[in-house]
Amino acid sequence: MDREKPIVVVSNCLGFCECRYNGQTIPDRFVEGLEPFVNYIKICPEVDIGLGVPRESVRLILDNGKYELYQPGSGLIHTEKMDNYAKDFLGKLQRVDGFILKGRSPSCGIKDVKVYYGREKGVGSEKSIGRFAFHVYNYFPHKAIEEEGRLTNLNIREHFLTRLYTLHRFSFVKEEAKFSKLVDFHADHKYLIMAYNQSKLKELGKIVANHEKKQTKVVIDEYESILETVFDTLPRYTNYINTLMHMMGYFKKELSKKEKEFILGSFQKFKDGKIHLSVPVNLLKGYAIAKDEQYLLRQLIWNPFPEELLDIKDSGNR
């Protein structure tokens, strides 16, 4: 594997293998486009536990108060097999940065998976999480985890990529275990973290300050525990605008009245949903280049993930 690229576990049926229950595959444009930029680990939990292709479909049921992976055609329960497979596979992953799983699958769906109240249809249902995905969240609760259907939404997609690549970059800090690398990481990600959560940025700043003179590994571990939670929720547009205002402060006094109005106008258009975030960000970066603001230019907020992956198409679905 290319260590410079994130490691992503992906459902094999998303364009790689005809392994669905009906012997088909479902090509996905985002999954295909991401492939050159990551290391994929391709899996199909249902095939891996021996269900074969094609196969009788499975479903989640609530049976005697317990969630089960049930195969109506054979009448078999495959919960234990799936649980053992998931624990074995996930427990052996030495490093992983994210997961892209098949949506609404009884094995891989991360939300809105139908759970039937009993072994027969028509007895009512509720929504839950796929059996394999359940274990993914238990083992890696703060990794970048999504399903392909939700990634057609622009905000969710960019949040996924930002989280994926930020945590991947931090893996090198852990690997090298040097305090100077942690300081550099924090400095380079200051405004990206601010755009997500200002209070978390302050917490991280205190950890890096290390007034108690803790050992480097302890500090890095403490930093990681907070950093992972920064990306638990999507950033609000107000946070981003406030962050851009902070960055604009580096050269605000050098701008003419019309320049200020033009920049602030782009912030307002972003707030109103008339333009994509990349417009005010690139506008501000142009001024940072012109003013030679080196601290600003090193910030990862400009490009938290490879710019080739920027795609402003949006399904509108979440």
TINUDREN-539303 format. One record per residue (C-alpha): residue in three letters; residue number from 1; x, y, z. Coordinates in Angstrom, 2 decimals, always signed. Layout:
% TINUDREN-539303
PT residuo num       x       y       z
PT     ALA NUM       X       Y       Z
...
% end
This chain:
% TINUDREN-539303
PT residuo num       x       y       z
PT     MET   1   +0.00   +0.00   +0.00
PT     ASP   2   +1.01   +3.60   -0.62
PT     ARG   3   +1.51   +4.99   +2.89
PT     GLU   4   +0.86   +8.52   +1.63
PT     LYS   5   -2.75   +7.58   +0.89
PT     PRO   6   -5.54   +6.92   +3.42
PT     ILE   7   -6.71   +3.34   +3.90
PT     VAL   8  -10.43   +2.91   +3.24
PT     VAL   9  -12.45   -0.27   +3.70
PT     VAL  10  -15.07   -0.36   +0.93
PT     SER  11  -17.98   -2.66   +0.10
PT     ASN  12  -16.89   -4.83   -2.81
PT     CYS  13  -20.28   -4.59   -4.50
PT     LEU  14  -19.77   -0.87   -5.17
PT     GLY  15  -18.38   -1.42   -8.65
PT     PHE  16  -15.60   -3.91   -7.92
PT     CYS  17  -17.23   -7.33   -7.81
PT     GLU  18  -20.55   -8.92   -8.77
PT     CYS  19  -21.13  -10.10   -5.24
PT     ARG  20  -24.61   -8.86   -4.35
PT     TYR  21  -27.25  -11.43   -3.41
PT     ASN  22  -28.53  -11.35   -7.02
PT     GLY  23  -25.06  -11.64   -8.56
PT     GLN  24  -24.91   -7.98   -9.55
PT     THR  25  -22.72   -5.00   -8.76
PT     ILE  26  -23.64   -1.34   -8.25
PT     PRO  27  -21.00   +0.98   -9.75
PT     ASP  28  -20.62   +4.24   -7.82
PT     ARG  29  -19.12   +7.37   -9.36
PT     PHE  30  -17.63   +8.74   -6.14
PT     VAL  31  -16.15   +5.40   -5.07
PT     GLU  32  -14.59   +5.00   -8.52
PT     GLY  33  -13.22   +8.55   -8.56
PT     LEU  34  -11.72   +8.20   -5.09
PT     GLU  35   -9.80   +5.01   -5.91
PT     PRO  36   -6.61   +6.69   -7.25
PT     PHE  37   -6.33   +8.73   -4.04
PT     VAL  38   -6.74   +6.01   -1.40
PT     ASN  39   -5.77   +2.44   -0.61
PT     TYR  40   -8.95   +0.38   -0.82
PT     ILE  41   -9.53   -2.78   +1.20
PT     LYS  42  -12.49   -4.42   -0.55
PT     ILE  43  -14.79   -6.69   +1.39
PT     CYS  44  -18.22   -8.32   +1.20
PT     PRO  45  -19.12   -9.55   +4.69
PT     GLU  46  -21.95  -11.78   +3.45
PT     VAL  47  -19.72  -13.55   +0.94
PT     ASP  48  -16.89  -13.70   +3.46
PT     ILE  49  -19.06  -15.65   +5.94
PT     GLY  50  -19.80  -18.18   +3.21
PT     LEU  51  -23.21  -17.18   +1.85
PT     GLY  52  -22.07  -17.37   -1.78
PT     VAL  53  -23.20  -15.63   -5.00
PT     PRO  54  -26.01  -15.61   -5.92
PT     ARG  55  -27.66  -16.26   -2.57
PT     GLU  56  -30.92  -16.03   -0.74
PT     SER  57  -31.19  -12.47   +0.60
PT     VAL  58  -30.80  -11.79   +4.32
PT     ARG  59  -32.60   -9.29   +6.50
PT     LEU  60  -32.41   -7.90  +10.01
PT     ILE  61  -35.14   -8.99  +12.38
PT     LEU  62  -35.99   -8.35  +16.01
PT     ASP  63  -36.61  -11.80  +17.45
PT     ASN  64  -37.36  -12.22  +21.16
PT     GLY  65  -35.83   -8.84  +21.88
PT     LYS  66  -32.60   -9.63  +19.99
PT     TYR  67  -31.39   -8.29  +16.64
PT     GLU  68  -30.66  -11.14  +14.26
PT     LEU  69  -29.35  -11.51  +10.71
PT     TYR  70  -31.95  -13.83   +9.22
PT     GLN  71  -32.13  -15.59   +5.85
PT     PRO  72  -35.80  -16.31   +5.06
PT     GLY  73  -35.09  -18.66   +2.14
PT     SER  74  -33.07  -21.07   +4.27
PT     GLY  75  -34.57  -20.21   +7.63
PT     LEU  76  -31.05  -19.79   +9.04
PT     ILE  77  -29.75  -17.20  +11.49
PT     HIS  78  -26.30  -15.86  +10.54
PT     THR  79  -25.79  -13.38  +13.38
PT     GLU  80  -23.05  -15.29  +15.17
PT     LYS  81  -21.11  -15.87  +11.95
PT     MET  82  -21.28  -12.18  +11.08
PT     ASP  83  -20.31  -11.08  +14.58
PT     ASN  84  -17.31  -13.39  +14.63
PT     TYR  85  -16.23  -12.31  +11.14
PT     ALA  86  -16.55   -8.61  +11.98
PT     LYS  87  -14.59   -8.90  +15.22
PT     ASP  88  -11.86  -10.92  +13.54
PT     PHE  89  -11.55   -8.65  +10.51
PT     LEU  90  -11.73   -5.34  +12.37
PT     GLY  91   -9.51   -6.55  +15.19
PT     LYS  92   -6.74   -7.38  +12.72
PT     LEU  93   -6.78   -4.01  +10.94
PT     GLN  94   -3.47   -2.47  +11.91
PT     ARG  95   -4.44   +0.86  +10.40
PT     VAL  96   -7.57   +2.23   +8.77
PT     ASP  97   -8.73   +5.78   +8.08
PT     GLY  98  -12.27   +5.30   +6.83
PT     PHE  99  -15.11   +3.12   +5.55
PT     ILE 100  -17.48   +3.41   +2.59
PT     LEU 101  -20.22   +0.83   +3.00
PT     LYS 102  -23.28   -0.22   +1.00
PT     GLY 103  -26.28   +1.78   +2.12
PT     ARG 104  -29.38   +0.09   +3.60
PT     SER 105  -27.68   -3.29   +3.52
PT     PRO 106  -28.62   -5.54   +6.48
PT     SER 107  -24.89   -6.11   +6.84
PT     CYS 108  -23.24   -2.82   +5.86
PT     GLY 109  -25.86   -0.04   +6.06
PT     ILE 110  -24.91   +2.64   +8.60
PT     LYS 111  -28.46   +3.95   +9.10
PT     ASP 112  -32.06   +3.50   +7.93
PT     VAL 113  -31.66   -0.27   +7.64
PT     LYS 114  -35.06   -1.93   +7.93
PT     VAL 115  -35.50   -4.26  +10.90
PT     TYR 116  -38.59   -6.45  +10.80
PT     TYR 117  -40.51   -7.29  +13.96
PT     GLY 118  -40.25  -11.03  +13.53
PT     ARG 119  -39.48  -13.50  +10.77
PT     GLU 120  -42.44  -12.62   +8.58
PT     LYS 121  -42.96   -9.41   +6.60
PT     GLY 122  -46.00   -7.29   +7.32
PT     VAL 123  -45.57   -7.40  +11.09
PT     GLY 124  -44.07   -3.92  +11.35
PT     SER 125  -40.51   -2.62  +11.27
PT     GLU 126  -38.08   -0.01  +12.55
PT     LYS 127  -34.80   +1.50  +11.37
PT     SER 128  -31.37   +0.52  +12.66
PT     ILE 129  -27.79   -0.20  +11.56
PT     GLY 130  -26.39   -3.16   +9.59
PT     ARG 131  -24.81   -5.97  +11.61
PT     PHE 132  -21.28   -5.54  +10.25
PT     ALA 133  -21.54   -1.73  +10.40
PT     PHE 134  -22.57   -2.03  +14.06
PT     HIS 135  -19.17   -3.53  +14.84
PT     VAL 136  -17.36   -0.95  +12.67
PT     TYR 137  -18.71   +1.80  +14.92
PT     ASN 138  -17.77   -0.18  +18.03
PT     TYR 139  -14.17   -0.57  +16.90
PT     PHE 140  -13.70   +2.78  +15.12
PT     PRO 141  -16.32   +5.24  +16.41
PT     HIS 142  -14.47   +8.35  +15.24
PT     LYS 143  -13.19   +7.29  +11.82
PT     ALA 144  -14.64   +8.60   +8.56
PT     ILE 145  -17.58   +6.21   +8.05
PT     GLU 146  -20.21   +6.68   +5.35
PT     GLU 147  -22.41   +4.83   +2.90
PT     GLU 148  -22.32   +5.51   -0.82
PT     GLY 149  -25.86   +6.93   -1.06
PT     ARG 150  -25.25   +9.68   +1.49
PT     LEU 151  -22.00  +10.66   -0.23
PT     THR 152  -23.99  +12.12   -3.14
PT     ASN 153  -24.77  +14.99   -0.75
PT     LEU 154  -22.15  +17.72   -1.13
PT     ASN 155  -21.87  +18.66   +2.55
PT     ILE 156  -21.66  +15.06   +3.73
PT     ARG 157  -19.13  +14.19   +1.02
PT     GLU 158  -16.80  +17.09   +1.83
PT     HIS 159  -17.12  +16.42   +5.55
PT     PHE 160  -16.21  +12.77   +4.95
PT     LEU 161  -13.16  +13.71   +2.88
PT     THR 162  -12.02  +16.37   +5.35
PT     ARG 163  -12.25  +13.94   +8.24
PT     LEU 164  -10.60  +11.15   +6.26
PT     TYR 165   -7.56  +13.15   +5.19
PT     THR 166   -7.12  +15.10   +8.43
PT     LEU 167   -7.02  +11.97  +10.57
PT     HIS 168   -4.75  +10.34   +7.98
PT     ARG 169   -2.29  +13.24   +8.28
PT     PHE 170   -2.40  +12.91  +12.06
PT     SER 171   -1.42   +9.23  +11.77
PT     PHE 172   +2.07  +10.41  +10.74
PT     VAL 173   +2.30  +12.51  +13.92
PT     LYS 174   +1.53   +9.38  +15.95
PT     GLU 175   +3.97   +7.33  +13.92
PT     GLU 176   +6.90   +9.74  +14.32
PT     ALA 177   +5.98  +10.56  +17.94
PT     LYS 178   +7.86  +13.87  +17.90
PT     PHE 179   +6.52  +16.88  +19.78
PT     SER 180   +7.65  +19.20  +16.98
PT     LYS 181   +5.44  +17.28  +14.52
PT     LEU 182   +2.43  +17.77  +16.80
PT     VAL 183   +3.14  +21.50  +17.05
PT     ASP 184   +3.36  +21.75  +13.25
PT     PHE 185   +0.16  +19.76  +12.77
PT     HIS 186   -1.75  +21.98  +15.17
PT     ALA 187   -0.43  +25.14  +13.53
PT     ASP 188   -1.27  +23.94  +10.02
PT     HIS 189   -4.81  +22.86  +10.99
PT     LYS 190   -5.65  +25.79  +13.26
PT     TYR 191   -8.25  +27.42  +11.03
PT     LEU 192   -9.70  +24.16   +9.74
PT     ILE 193  -10.35  +23.06  +13.32
PT     MET 194  -11.69  +26.51  +14.16
PT     ALA 195  -14.19  +26.20  +11.30
PT     TYR 196  -15.49  +23.01  +12.88
PT     ASN 197  -15.37  +23.78  +16.60
PT     GLN 198  -13.75  +26.77  +18.29
PT     SER 199  -14.03  +25.35  +21.81
PT     LYS 200  -12.26  +22.15  +20.73
PT     LEU 201   -9.52  +24.28  +19.17
PT     LYS 202   -8.92  +25.91  +22.56
PT     GLU 203   -8.75  +22.49  +24.23
PT     LEU 204   -6.25  +21.28  +21.67
PT     GLY 205   -4.19  +24.45  +22.08
PT     LYS 206   -3.90  +23.83  +25.83
PT     ILE 207   -2.78  +20.25  +25.20
PT     VAL 208   -0.07  +21.41  +22.78
PT     ALA 209   +1.09  +24.09  +25.24
PT     ASN 210   +1.88  +21.21  +27.61
PT     HIS 211   +2.37  +23.36  +30.70
PT     GLU 212   +2.53  +20.21  +32.83
PT     LYS 213   +5.51  +18.91  +30.83
PT     LYS 214   +3.95  +15.55  +30.07
PT     GLN 215   +5.71  +12.94  +27.94
PT     THR 216   +5.29  +13.35  +24.18
PT     LYS 217   +3.29  +10.14  +23.72
PT     VAL 218   +0.86  +11.14  +26.46
PT     VAL 219   +0.34  +14.56  +24.88
PT     ILE 220   -0.19  +13.06  +21.41
PT     ASP 221   -2.72  +10.57  +22.78
PT     GLU 222   -4.60  +13.33  +24.60
PT     TYR 223   -4.58  +15.46  +21.45
PT     GLU 224   -5.92  +12.59  +19.35
PT     SER 225   -8.79  +11.91  +21.75
PT     ILE 226  -10.04  +15.48  +21.25
PT     LEU 227   -9.16  +15.79  +17.56
PT     GLU 228  -11.29  +12.76  +16.66
PT     THR 229  -14.37  +14.36  +18.22
PT     VAL 230  -13.89  +17.61  +16.28
PT     PHE 231  -15.31  +15.92  +13.19
PT     ASP 232  -18.23  +14.13  +14.83
PT     THR 233  -20.66  +16.66  +13.33
PT     LEU 234  -20.74  +18.69  +10.13
PT     PRO 235  -19.50  +22.30  +10.51
PT     ARG 236  -22.01  +25.14  +10.52
PT     TYR 237  -21.71  +27.82   +7.85
PT     THR 238  -21.57  +30.46  +10.61
PT     ASN 239  -18.42  +28.79  +11.98
PT     TYR 240  -16.78  +28.91   +8.57
PT     ILE 241  -17.66  +32.57   +8.03
PT     ASN 242  -16.34  +33.48  +11.48
PT     THR 243  -13.10  +31.62  +10.70
PT     LEU 244  -12.69  +33.38   +7.35
PT     MET 245  -13.22  +36.70   +9.12
PT     HIS 246  -10.38  +35.81  +11.52
PT     MET 247   -8.12  +35.01   +8.57
PT     MET 248   -9.10  +38.20   +6.78
PT     GLY 249   -7.88  +40.09   +9.86
PT     TYR 250   -4.26  +39.37   +8.84
PT     PHE 251   -4.50  +41.93   +6.02
PT     LYS 252   -7.80  +43.74   +6.64
PT     LYS 253   -6.11  +47.10   +7.26
PT     GLU 254   -4.38  +46.91   +3.89
PT     LEU 255   -7.63  +46.50   +1.94
PT     SER 256   -9.58  +49.27   +0.30
PT     LYS 257  -13.23  +49.81   +1.20
PT     LYS 258  -14.36  +48.22   -2.07
PT     GLU 259  -12.11  +45.19   -1.54
PT     LYS 260  -13.54  +44.64   +1.93
PT     GLU 261  -17.08  +44.94   +0.60
PT     PHE 262  -16.30  +42.45   -2.18
PT     ILE 263  -14.84  +39.86   +0.20
PT     LEU 264  -17.63  +40.28   +2.75
PT     GLY 265  -20.14  +40.03   -0.08
PT     SER 266  -18.75  +36.61   -0.99
PT     PHE 267  -19.17  +35.52   +2.64
PT     GLN 268  -22.82  +36.59   +2.51
PT     LYS 269  -23.43  +34.77   -0.77
PT     PHE 270  -21.99  +31.61   +0.78
PT     LYS 271  -24.24  +32.08   +3.81
PT     ASP 272  -27.26  +32.47   +1.50
PT     GLY 273  -26.36  +29.29   -0.37
PT     LYS 274  -25.71  +31.12   -3.66
PT     ILE 275  -22.08  +30.03   -4.02
PT     HIS 276  -19.91  +27.14   -2.86
PT     LEU 277  -17.47  +27.55   +0.04
PT     SER 278  -14.54  +27.29   -2.39
PT     VAL 279  -15.39  +30.74   -3.82
PT     PRO 280  -14.76  +32.85   -0.67
PT     VAL 281  -11.94  +30.51   +0.37
PT     ASN 282  -10.07  +30.92   -2.91
PT     LEU 283  -10.77  +34.65   -2.94
PT     LEU 284   -9.22  +34.96   +0.52
PT     LYS 285   -6.29  +32.76   -0.48
PT     GLY 286   -5.59  +35.08   -3.41
PT     TYR 287   -5.17  +37.97   -1.00
PT     ALA 288   -3.03  +35.83   +1.33
PT     ILE 289   -0.73  +35.12   -1.64
PT     ALA 290   -0.64  +38.76   -2.69
PT     LYS 291   +0.17  +39.89   +0.86
PT     ASP 292   +2.63  +37.00   +1.32
PT     GLU 293   +1.04  +35.88   +4.59
PT     GLN 294   +3.11  +32.74   +5.10
PT     TYR 295   +1.28  +31.55   +8.22
PT     LEU 296   -2.03  +31.68   +6.40
PT     LEU 297   -0.66  +29.99   +3.30
PT     ARG 298   +0.38  +26.90   +5.27
PT     GLN 299   -3.17  +26.39   +6.53
PT     LEU 300   -4.97  +23.18   +5.53
PT     ILE 301   -8.33  +24.94   +5.42
PT     TRP 302   -7.46  +25.89   +1.83
PT     ASN 303   -7.29  +22.26   +0.74
PT     PRO 304   -8.16  +19.74   +3.47
PT     PHE 305   -8.33  +17.00   +0.83
PT     PRO 306   -6.93  +16.66   -2.74
PT     GLU 307   -8.48  +19.35   -4.92
PT     GLU 308   -9.08  +16.76   -7.66
PT     LEU 309  -11.81  +15.36   -5.41
PT     LEU 310  -13.68  +18.66   -5.22
PT     ASP 311  -17.04  +18.17   -6.92
PT     ILE 312  -19.82  +20.65   -6.18
PT     LYS 313  -22.57  +18.44   -7.64
PT     ASP 314  -25.17  +17.79   -4.96
PT     SER 315  -28.06  +15.33   -4.93
PT     GLY 316  -29.68  +17.25   -2.10
PT     ASN 317  -30.23  +13.95   -0.27
PT     ARG 318  -28.83  +13.23   +3.20
% end
